[in-house]
Amino acid sequence: MHLPQGNNSKNFLWTQAQLHSGIEYFTQPLKHKPCKRFRLSGKNIFKQMFKKVKRLFSFARSSVMTKGKILSAAQELFEEKGLDGASVRDIAHKANVNVALINYHFGSKDALIASLVEEMANASYIKLADIYKSNENPLQKLFLAIDMMMDKIIDNKKYYQMLHHELSTLSRPGLREQMIKNIKRNRTELKNIIEEGQEKKIFRTDIDIELTVSILFGMLQQVTSKAHLFKDTDHKLKTRLRHHLQDLMSRFLSKK
C-alpha cells in the first residue's frame, strides 16, 4: 500500500488525525498516483499507526490515573481541613503532582471541588438507576437502595459531614445548587421505586411519597452528622441501621 501524493488534494492529505484513527485514509479510494519517496508497505503503515495509537492510549490511561489521584487527595484534604482550609498546593503535594497538572485537569479549585462532588454523586445515581431498572420486586429494590446509600454515606462520613456543612452556608452558591440538584436526582429514583410498588399493588397508596423519601434521607443524614453519638463500629452501625430502615419501610409501605 502506498501513501497518496498531492498536498493540493484535501481528500488525500496524510494528516495527524488520519494517523491516529487509521479510518479515513483506509476507507477512501486511491485516485492519485503514489509518490515514490513516500512509498511504504502496508505492514509499515500499520506498524506506525499501532505505535501512535499505543502512545495515545498510554497517555489517556496516565491522564485518567493522574486525575483520580488528584480527586482522591482532594477528598482526603477537604475532609480534614474543609473546602477553604485545603489549598491547591496542599492537594498537589498530597497527590505527588505539580500544581500545573491540577490547573490542566480542572482549571481552578472551585472546578476541582465541583468535579469531586459530581463524581461522587454520579456513582450513587448510576447505582440507584440500575437498582430501579433491575428485575427485583419493589420492596427488594428499596432494600438494595437503602443498603447502597448507607454503605456510601457511612464509608465516607467525613465527606458527607463536609457537604452538609457546605449546604448550610452560602459561600459557594453554585456548588450548593449542584448539590441540591444531585440530591433531587437521587430522591427521584427512590420515588420511582415506591411508585412502582404502588402500581403493582405491593405498597400502600395512601402515603406521602415525598415525606417517606425524606424520612430515609433524614435518618441517613442524622447518622452521619451526629456520628459522635454512636459508639458502634461502622460495621455494627450499618447492621443496626439496615435492620431498622428495612423493618420501618416494610411495616410502613406494605399493604395490610
C-alpha positions as CSV (number, residue, x, y, z in Angstrom):
1,M,0.0,0.0,0.0
2,H,1.3,3.5,-0.9
3,L,0.8,6.9,0.6
4,P,-1.2,9.1,-1.8
5,Q,0.5,12.1,-3.4
6,G,-0.9,15.6,-3.5
7,N,-0.7,18.2,-0.9
8,N,-3.3,20.1,-3.1
9,S,-5.9,17.4,-2.5
10,K,-7.9,17.9,0.7
11,N,-9.3,14.4,0.5
12,F,-5.9,12.7,0.5
13,L,-3.7,14.6,2.9
14,W,-1.9,12.3,5.3
15,T,-2.9,14.2,8.5
16,Q,-2.2,13.6,12.1
17,A,-5.8,12.7,12.6
18,Q,-5.6,10.1,9.9
19,L,-2.6,8.5,11.6
20,H,-4.4,8.4,14.9
21,S,-7.6,6.8,13.7
22,G,-6.5,4.9,10.6
23,I,-10.1,5.1,9.3
24,E,-10.5,8.0,6.9
25,Y,-7.5,7.2,4.8
26,F,-8.1,3.4,4.5
27,T,-11.8,3.8,3.6
28,Q,-11.2,6.3,0.7
29,P,-10.3,5.1,-2.8
30,L,-6.9,5.8,-4.1
31,K,-7.3,8.2,-7.1
32,H,-3.8,9.7,-7.3
33,K,-0.6,8.1,-8.2
34,P,1.7,7.4,-5.3
35,C,4.8,9.4,-4.7
36,K,7.9,7.1,-4.7
37,R,9.8,8.9,-2.0
38,F,6.8,8.3,0.4
39,R,6.2,4.8,-0.7
40,L,5.6,2.5,2.3
41,S,4.4,-1.0,2.6
42,G,1.0,-1.7,4.2
43,K,2.9,-3.5,7.0
44,N,5.0,-0.5,7.9
45,I,2.0,1.9,7.8
46,F,0.1,-0.3,10.2
47,K,3.2,-0.6,12.4
48,Q,3.5,3.2,12.6
49,M,-0.3,3.5,13.3
50,F,-0.1,0.9,16.0
51,K,2.7,2.8,17.8
52,K,0.8,6.1,17.6
53,V,-2.4,4.5,18.9
54,K,-0.5,2.8,21.7
55,R,1.0,6.1,22.7
56,L,-2.4,7.7,22.7
57,F,-3.9,5.0,24.9
58,S,-0.9,5.2,27.2
59,F,-1.4,9.0,27.5
60,A,-5.1,8.6,28.1
61,R,-4.6,6.0,30.8
62,S,-2.0,8.1,32.5
63,S,-4.2,11.1,32.4
64,V,-7.1,9.3,34.0
65,M,-4.9,7.9,36.7
66,T,-3.5,11.3,37.5
67,K,-6.9,12.9,37.6
68,G,-8.0,10.1,40.0
69,K,-5.0,10.7,42.3
70,I,-5.8,14.4,42.4
71,L,-9.5,13.8,43.3
72,S,-8.6,11.2,45.9
73,A,-6.1,13.6,47.5
74,A,-8.6,16.5,47.4
75,Q,-11.3,14.4,49.1
76,E,-8.9,13.5,52.0
77,L,-7.8,17.1,52.5
78,F,-11.3,18.6,52.2
79,E,-12.5,16.1,54.8
80,E,-9.6,17.0,57.1
81,K,-9.3,20.8,56.6
82,G,-12.6,21.8,54.9
83,L,-13.1,23.3,51.5
84,D,-11.5,26.6,52.4
85,G,-8.7,25.1,54.5
86,A,-7.1,22.9,51.8
87,S,-5.2,24.8,49.1
88,V,-4.4,23.7,45.6
89,R,-0.7,23.5,46.6
90,D,-1.7,21.2,49.5
91,I,-3.6,18.9,47.1
92,A,-0.8,18.9,44.6
93,H,1.7,17.8,47.4
94,K,-0.7,15.1,48.7
95,A,-1.2,13.7,45.2
96,N,2.5,14.0,44.4
97,V,1.9,16.1,41.3
98,N,2.7,19.7,40.4
99,V,0.2,22.5,40.6
100,A,0.2,22.9,36.8
101,L,-1.4,19.4,36.4
102,I,-4.3,20.4,38.6
103,N,-4.8,23.5,36.6
104,Y,-4.6,21.4,33.4
105,H,-7.2,18.9,34.5
106,F,-9.6,21.2,36.4
107,G,-8.7,24.8,35.8
108,S,-9.4,26.0,39.3
109,K,-10.0,24.9,42.8
110,D,-13.8,25.5,42.6
111,A,-13.9,23.4,39.4
112,L,-11.9,20.7,41.2
113,I,-14.5,20.8,44.1
114,A,-17.4,20.6,41.6
115,S,-15.8,17.6,39.8
116,L,-15.3,15.7,43.1
117,V,-18.9,16.4,44.1
118,E,-20.2,15.4,40.7
119,E,-18.2,12.2,40.6
120,M,-19.4,11.0,44.0
121,A,-23.0,11.9,43.2
122,N,-22.9,10.2,39.8
123,A,-21.6,7.0,41.3
124,S,-24.6,6.9,43.6
125,Y,-27.1,7.9,40.9
126,I,-25.9,5.2,38.5
127,K,-26.3,2.5,41.2
128,L,-29.8,3.7,42.1
129,A,-30.9,3.8,38.5
130,D,-29.6,0.3,38.0
131,I,-31.5,-0.9,41.0
132,Y,-34.7,0.7,39.8
133,K,-34.2,-1.0,36.3
134,S,-33.5,-4.4,37.8
135,N,-36.0,-7.3,37.9
136,E,-36.2,-7.4,41.7
137,N,-39.6,-6.7,43.3
138,P,-40.1,-3.1,44.5
139,L,-39.6,-3.9,48.2
140,Q,-36.3,-5.6,47.5
141,K,-35.3,-2.7,45.2
142,L,-35.9,-0.4,48.1
143,F,-33.8,-2.5,50.5
144,L,-31.0,-2.6,47.9
145,A,-31.2,1.2,47.5
146,I,-31.0,1.7,51.3
147,D,-28.0,-0.6,51.6
148,M,-26.2,1.2,48.8
149,M,-26.8,4.7,50.2
150,M,-26.0,3.5,53.7
151,D,-22.7,2.0,52.7
152,K,-21.7,5.0,50.7
153,I,-22.6,7.5,53.4
154,I,-21.1,5.6,56.4
155,D,-17.9,4.7,54.5
156,N,-17.5,8.4,53.6
157,K,-18.8,10.0,56.8
158,K,-16.3,12.9,56.9
159,Y,-17.0,13.7,53.2
160,Y,-20.8,13.9,53.8
161,Q,-20.3,15.9,57.0
162,M,-18.3,18.4,55.0
163,L,-21.1,18.5,52.3
164,H,-23.8,19.1,54.9
165,H,-21.8,21.9,56.4
166,E,-21.4,23.4,52.9
167,L,-25.2,23.1,52.3
168,S,-25.7,25.2,55.4
169,T,-23.6,28.1,54.1
170,L,-23.9,30.5,51.2
171,S,-20.2,30.8,50.5
172,R,-20.4,28.8,47.2
173,P,-24.0,29.2,45.8
174,G,-23.1,27.4,42.5
175,L,-21.8,24.4,44.4
176,R,-24.9,24.5,46.7
177,E,-27.2,24.4,43.7
178,Q,-25.2,21.5,42.2
179,M,-25.5,19.5,45.4
180,I,-29.3,20.2,45.7
181,K,-29.7,19.1,42.1
182,N,-27.8,15.8,42.8
183,I,-29.9,15.1,45.9
184,K,-33.2,15.7,44.0
185,R,-32.0,13.3,41.3
186,N,-31.4,10.5,43.8
187,R,-34.7,11.2,45.5
188,T,-36.4,10.8,42.2
189,E,-35.0,7.3,41.8
190,L,-36.4,6.3,45.3
191,K,-39.7,7.8,44.4
192,N,-39.8,5.8,41.2
193,I,-39.3,2.6,43.2
194,I,-42.1,3.4,45.7
195,E,-44.4,4.4,42.8
196,E,-43.7,1.1,41.1
197,G,-44.6,-0.8,44.3
198,Q,-47.9,1.1,44.4
199,E,-48.7,0.3,40.7
200,K,-48.0,-3.4,41.4
201,K,-50.3,-3.2,44.5
202,I,-47.4,-4.1,46.8
203,F,-47.2,-0.8,48.6
204,R,-50.0,1.3,50.1
205,T,-51.3,4.1,48.0
206,D,-52.4,6.3,50.9
207,I,-48.9,7.6,51.8
208,D,-47.0,10.8,51.2
209,I,-44.1,9.6,49.0
210,E,-42.1,12.9,49.4
211,L,-42.2,12.6,53.2
212,T,-41.4,8.9,53.1
213,V,-38.2,9.6,51.0
214,S,-37.4,12.5,53.3
215,I,-37.5,10.1,56.3
216,L,-34.9,7.9,54.6
217,F,-32.6,10.7,53.7
218,G,-33.1,12.5,57.0
219,M,-32.2,9.4,59.0
220,L,-29.1,8.8,57.0
221,Q,-28.0,12.4,57.4
222,Q,-28.6,12.3,61.1
223,V,-26.4,9.2,61.4
224,T,-23.5,10.9,59.6
225,S,-23.8,14.4,61.1
226,K,-24.3,13.0,64.6
227,A,-21.8,10.2,64.3
228,H,-20.2,11.1,67.7
229,L,-23.4,9.9,69.4
230,F,-23.0,6.4,68.1
231,K,-20.3,4.3,69.8
232,D,-20.7,1.4,67.4
233,T,-18.1,0.4,64.8
234,D,-19.1,1.2,61.2
235,H,-19.9,-2.4,60.6
236,K,-22.2,-2.6,63.6
237,L,-23.8,0.7,62.9
238,K,-24.6,-0.4,59.3
239,T,-26.2,-3.6,60.7
240,R,-28.4,-1.6,63.1
241,L,-29.4,0.9,60.6
242,R,-30.1,-1.6,57.9
243,H,-32.4,-3.7,60.1
244,H,-34.1,-0.6,61.4
245,L,-34.8,1.0,58.0
246,Q,-35.8,-2.2,56.3
247,D,-38.2,-3.0,59.2
248,L,-39.5,0.6,59.2
249,M,-40.1,0.7,55.4
250,S,-41.6,-2.8,55.2
251,R,-44.1,-2.1,58.0
252,F,-45.0,1.3,56.7
253,L,-45.3,0.6,53.0
254,S,-46.7,-2.9,52.8
255,K,-50.4,-3.3,52.3
256,K,-52.3,-4.6,55.3
